[in-house]
Amino acid sequence: MRAEESAQAWLDARQEDAKAASAKTAKAPKVPKNAWEALQARFLDEHGGAVREELERVFGSSVKFEPAPVAPPLRQRFLAKLGSGQVIPAYHGTKTSNFDNIFARGLCVPGTDTGVRVANGSANGVGIYTARLGNATTSRGYASEPRMLLCAVYDDGKQCTPPAPPRPVVLHVNQVMVIFDQAHVIPLFHASSTGVVSKTSSSPSPLALPRARPRSEPLSLPAHGADARARMRVVSRGFTTRTRAGGKKVAVDVIVYRLSRSYGIIKAIVKASAPIQRLQKVDAFLTRRGALKRRSRPTA
């Protein structure tokens, strides 16, 4: 009996040692094998926390990072550029169907030599548009799904060489960077949503505006009366008449609100006004309403 207990105790001790060794190995940081992996590790060490927190807010869920399977020649080209300049983290949003081509050819400046066309405009020149940390919502607007490229941009302060226009290779415009030399930018990771709601995304949501109203729906104010009207912009106000049961005409106050671009203009009959002398202001109000109807409405 004692032999069996001793054997069991020895077996339990060996299992505990194995678990401890496994946990120690799992916690040990991965040692980079080459300069490329060292660059990725440095990126995560310096910016991983801020990037994860920002993307969790933008995606509304937790985020996972996966190394970008960039072609080796592209890695070598970027590493060869590195010098005394600074490596800046950036986001790049695009269709997910473009990822494989980007990993094979890199992010390309649109032109006849690359065969890439301008997809979303070129307000600051024809180049590769990226967003700086803190501006992930801009890149998210160009992504087809909650998945974006995390890139490294190398800015050494140099100017473009002729025949290109005289401008920096990396142009900074507010929170956007435009790169005119594709050797100065490369994807390091692609970040995607896991679909699991994170604590970061649980911040209070802004006031939800009503959806666009179909023509068949009756025109009415949202709930909560005065509280809702207090948050809306008054376009015009005045008085008019309404005919009640029995054919009696009364004066009423009319206020025209704008809730949002998508919802459009709504008219609220606020209350009946007893003094009929207000009817003398009806003509002026109807004149303003006619001018308002002729004015073109902004599109959403």
C-alpha positions as CSV (number, residue, x, y, z in Angstrom):
1,M,0.0,0.0,0.0
2,R,2.8,2.4,0.9
3,A,4.5,1.6,-2.4
4,E,1.4,2.5,-4.4
5,E,1.1,5.8,-2.5
6,S,4.7,6.6,-3.0
7,A,4.4,5.8,-6.8
8,Q,1.3,8.0,-7.0
9,A,3.0,10.9,-5.2
10,W,6.0,10.6,-7.5
11,L,3.7,10.6,-10.6
12,D,1.8,13.7,-9.3
13,A,5.1,15.5,-8.7
14,R,6.3,14.7,-12.2
15,Q,3.1,16.0,-13.7
16,E,3.3,19.2,-11.7
17,D,6.9,19.7,-13.0
18,A,5.8,19.1,-16.5
19,K,3.0,21.7,-16.2
20,A,5.3,24.3,-14.7
21,A,7.8,23.7,-17.5
22,S,5.1,24.1,-20.1
23,A,3.8,27.3,-18.6
24,K,7.3,28.7,-18.4
25,T,7.9,27.9,-22.1
26,A,4.5,29.5,-23.1
27,K,5.3,32.7,-21.2
28,A,8.8,33.0,-22.6
29,P,8.9,35.8,-25.3
30,K,9.5,34.6,-28.9
31,V,13.1,35.4,-29.9
32,P,13.2,37.1,-33.4
33,K,15.0,35.0,-36.0
34,N,15.8,37.8,-38.4
35,A,15.6,41.6,-38.9
36,W,12.1,41.4,-40.3
37,E,10.7,39.6,-37.2
38,A,12.7,42.0,-35.0
39,L,10.9,44.9,-36.7
40,Q,7.5,43.3,-36.1
41,A,8.3,42.6,-32.5
42,R,9.4,46.2,-32.0
43,F,6.2,47.4,-33.6
44,L,4.1,45.4,-31.2
45,D,6.2,46.3,-28.2
46,E,5.9,50.1,-28.9
47,H,2.5,50.4,-30.4
48,G,0.6,47.2,-29.9
49,G,-1.4,48.3,-26.9
50,A,-2.5,51.6,-28.4
51,V,-3.4,50.0,-31.7
52,R,-5.4,47.3,-30.0
53,E,-7.3,49.7,-27.8
54,E,-8.2,52.0,-30.8
55,L,-9.3,49.2,-33.1
56,E,-11.5,47.6,-30.4
57,R,-13.3,50.9,-30.2
58,V,-13.6,51.2,-34.0
59,F,-14.6,47.5,-34.6
60,G,-16.7,47.2,-31.5
61,S,-15.1,43.9,-30.6
62,S,-11.8,42.4,-29.5
63,V,-9.0,42.3,-32.1
64,K,-6.4,39.8,-33.2
65,F,-3.1,40.5,-35.0
66,E,-1.7,38.2,-37.6
67,P,1.7,38.7,-39.3
68,A,1.4,39.9,-42.9
69,P,2.8,37.2,-45.2
70,V,4.7,39.8,-47.3
71,A,6.9,38.5,-50.1
72,P,10.6,38.3,-49.0
73,P,11.9,40.8,-51.7
74,L,9.5,43.4,-50.4
75,R,10.8,42.9,-46.8
76,Q,14.4,43.2,-48.0
77,R,13.6,46.4,-50.0
78,F,12.0,48.1,-46.9
79,L,14.7,47.0,-44.5
80,A,17.3,48.3,-46.9
81,K,15.7,51.8,-46.7
82,L,15.9,52.0,-42.9
83,G,18.5,54.5,-41.6
84,S,18.4,57.6,-39.4
85,G,14.8,58.3,-40.2
86,Q,11.8,57.3,-38.2
87,V,9.4,54.4,-38.6
88,I,5.8,55.5,-38.1
89,P,2.9,53.1,-37.5
90,A,-0.1,53.6,-39.8
91,Y,-3.4,52.0,-40.9
92,H,-4.4,51.2,-44.4
93,G,-8.0,50.2,-45.2
94,T,-9.0,48.5,-48.4
95,K,-11.1,45.7,-49.7
96,T,-10.2,42.3,-48.2
97,S,-10.0,40.9,-51.7
98,N,-6.9,43.1,-52.3
99,F,-4.9,41.6,-49.4
100,D,-3.3,38.8,-51.3
101,N,-2.2,41.1,-54.1
102,I,-0.8,43.6,-51.6
103,F,1.2,40.8,-49.8
104,A,2.6,39.7,-53.1
105,R,3.4,43.1,-54.7
106,G,3.3,45.5,-51.8
107,L,1.3,48.7,-51.6
108,C,1.7,50.4,-55.0
109,V,1.5,54.0,-56.1
110,P,-1.3,54.2,-58.7
111,G,0.0,54.6,-62.3
112,T,0.5,52.9,-65.6
113,D,3.8,51.3,-64.5
114,T,2.1,49.5,-61.6
115,G,-1.3,48.9,-63.2
116,V,-3.1,50.2,-60.2
117,R,-5.9,52.7,-60.6
118,V,-6.9,55.5,-58.2
119,A,-9.8,54.0,-56.2
120,N,-10.8,56.7,-53.7
121,G,-9.5,60.0,-55.1
122,S,-6.2,61.8,-54.8
123,A,-6.8,65.1,-53.1
124,N,-3.2,65.4,-51.9
125,G,-1.5,63.8,-54.9
126,V,-1.4,60.3,-56.4
127,G,0.2,58.1,-53.8
128,I,-0.5,55.5,-51.1
129,Y,-2.8,56.9,-48.4
130,T,-2.5,55.8,-44.8
131,A,-3.9,57.0,-41.5
132,R,-1.8,57.7,-38.4
133,L,-2.6,56.2,-35.0
134,G,-5.6,57.9,-33.5
135,N,-7.3,58.1,-36.9
136,A,-8.3,54.5,-37.5
137,T,-11.9,55.5,-38.4
138,T,-10.6,57.0,-41.6
139,S,-9.0,53.8,-42.8
140,R,-12.1,51.8,-41.5
141,G,-14.2,53.8,-44.0
142,Y,-12.3,52.2,-46.9
143,A,-12.3,48.7,-45.5
144,S,-14.9,46.2,-46.8
145,E,-15.1,44.5,-43.4
146,P,-13.6,44.9,-39.9
147,R,-10.1,44.0,-41.1
148,M,-7.2,46.4,-41.8
149,L,-3.5,46.5,-42.5
150,L,-1.1,47.7,-39.9
151,C,1.8,49.3,-41.8
152,A,5.2,50.7,-41.1
153,V,6.0,54.0,-42.9
154,Y,9.7,55.1,-43.1
155,D,10.0,58.8,-43.2
156,D,13.6,60.1,-43.7
157,G,12.5,63.6,-44.6
158,K,13.8,63.3,-48.2
159,Q,12.1,64.9,-51.3
160,C,10.8,63.2,-54.3
161,T,13.3,63.0,-57.2
162,P,12.5,64.4,-60.7
163,P,10.4,64.1,-62.8
164,A,8.1,63.9,-59.8
165,P,6.8,67.2,-58.3
166,P,9.0,68.7,-55.6
167,R,7.4,67.4,-52.4
168,P,8.3,65.1,-49.5
169,V,8.4,61.4,-50.1
170,V,6.1,61.1,-47.1
171,L,3.6,63.9,-47.0
172,H,1.9,64.6,-43.7
173,V,-1.6,66.1,-44.0
174,N,-3.2,66.3,-40.5
175,Q,-3.7,62.7,-39.4
176,V,-3.1,61.3,-42.9
177,M,0.2,60.3,-44.6
178,V,0.5,60.1,-48.3
179,I,3.5,58.0,-49.5
180,F,4.8,58.7,-53.0
181,D,7.5,56.0,-53.0
182,Q,6.1,52.5,-52.4
183,A,9.5,51.3,-50.9
184,H,8.8,53.5,-47.9
185,V,5.7,51.6,-46.7
186,I,5.0,48.0,-46.0
187,P,2.3,46.0,-44.1
188,L,3.5,44.3,-40.9
189,F,0.3,42.8,-39.7
190,H,-3.4,42.5,-40.6
191,A,-5.8,43.2,-37.7
192,S,-9.3,41.8,-37.7
193,S,-12.3,41.6,-35.5
194,T,-12.9,38.5,-33.5
195,G,-16.6,39.2,-33.2
196,V,-16.3,39.1,-29.3
197,V,-17.5,42.4,-27.7
198,S,-14.7,43.9,-25.7
199,K,-14.7,46.1,-22.6
200,T,-13.2,48.9,-24.6
201,S,-16.1,49.0,-27.0
202,S,-18.7,49.4,-24.2
203,S,-18.4,53.2,-24.1
204,P,-21.6,55.2,-24.1
205,S,-23.1,55.4,-27.6
206,P,-24.0,58.8,-29.1
207,L,-27.5,59.9,-29.5
208,A,-29.2,57.7,-32.1
209,L,-31.0,59.7,-34.8
210,P,-34.1,58.4,-36.4
211,R,-33.9,56.4,-39.6
212,A,-34.8,57.9,-42.9
213,R,-38.6,58.1,-43.1
214,P,-40.3,56.4,-46.1
215,R,-42.9,58.5,-47.9
216,S,-45.7,56.2,-46.8
217,E,-45.1,56.8,-43.1
218,P,-47.0,59.6,-41.3
219,L,-44.9,62.7,-40.4
220,S,-44.5,62.9,-36.6
221,L,-42.2,64.0,-33.9
222,P,-40.1,61.4,-32.1
223,A,-41.0,60.4,-28.5
224,H,-40.3,62.5,-25.4
225,G,-41.8,65.7,-26.9
226,A,-40.0,68.7,-25.5
227,D,-36.8,66.8,-24.7
228,A,-36.5,65.6,-28.3
229,R,-37.4,69.0,-29.7
230,A,-34.7,70.6,-27.6
231,R,-32.0,68.6,-29.5
232,M,-33.3,69.6,-32.9
233,R,-32.4,72.7,-35.0
234,V,-35.3,75.0,-35.7
235,V,-35.5,75.9,-39.4
236,S,-38.6,78.2,-39.2
237,R,-41.5,79.0,-37.0
238,G,-44.8,80.9,-37.3
239,F,-48.5,80.6,-37.2
240,T,-51.4,79.3,-39.4
241,T,-54.9,78.1,-39.0
242,R,-56.6,74.7,-38.5
243,T,-60.2,73.8,-38.8
244,R,-61.6,71.9,-35.9
245,A,-64.8,69.8,-35.6
246,G,-67.8,72.0,-36.3
247,G,-66.0,74.2,-38.8
248,K,-64.4,76.4,-36.2
249,K,-61.0,77.9,-37.2
250,V,-58.3,78.4,-34.7
251,A,-54.7,79.8,-34.8
252,V,-51.9,77.3,-34.1
253,D,-48.2,77.6,-33.6
254,V,-46.1,75.8,-36.2
255,I,-42.4,75.0,-35.9
256,V,-40.3,73.4,-38.6
257,Y,-37.3,71.3,-37.4
258,R,-34.5,69.5,-39.0
259,L,-33.5,66.3,-37.2
260,S,-30.7,65.1,-39.5
261,R,-29.8,65.0,-43.2
262,S,-31.2,61.5,-43.6
263,Y,-34.5,62.2,-41.8
264,G,-35.1,65.6,-43.4
265,I,-37.4,68.4,-42.4
266,I,-40.4,67.8,-40.2
267,K,-43.2,70.1,-39.2
268,A,-44.7,70.1,-35.7
269,I,-48.0,71.6,-34.7
270,V,-47.1,72.5,-31.2
271,K,-50.3,73.9,-29.7
272,A,-53.5,75.7,-30.5
273,S,-53.4,79.5,-29.9
274,A,-56.5,81.1,-28.5
275,P,-55.8,84.7,-29.7
276,I,-57.1,85.0,-33.3
277,Q,-55.2,88.3,-33.7
278,R,-52.1,86.1,-34.4
279,L,-53.6,85.3,-37.8
280,Q,-52.2,88.5,-39.1
281,K,-48.7,86.8,-39.0
282,V,-49.8,83.9,-41.2
283,D,-49.0,85.5,-44.5
284,A,-45.4,86.2,-43.4
285,F,-45.0,82.6,-42.2
286,L,-46.4,81.1,-45.4
287,T,-44.0,83.2,-47.4
288,R,-41.0,81.9,-45.5
289,R,-42.3,78.3,-45.9
290,G,-42.5,78.8,-49.7
291,A,-38.9,80.0,-49.8
292,L,-37.8,77.0,-47.7
293,K,-39.5,74.5,-50.0
294,R,-37.8,76.0,-53.1
295,R,-34.4,75.7,-51.3
296,S,-32.5,72.5,-52.4
297,R,-32.0,70.1,-49.5
298,P,-28.5,68.6,-48.8
299,T,-28.1,65.0,-49.5
300,A,-27.0,62.5,-46.9
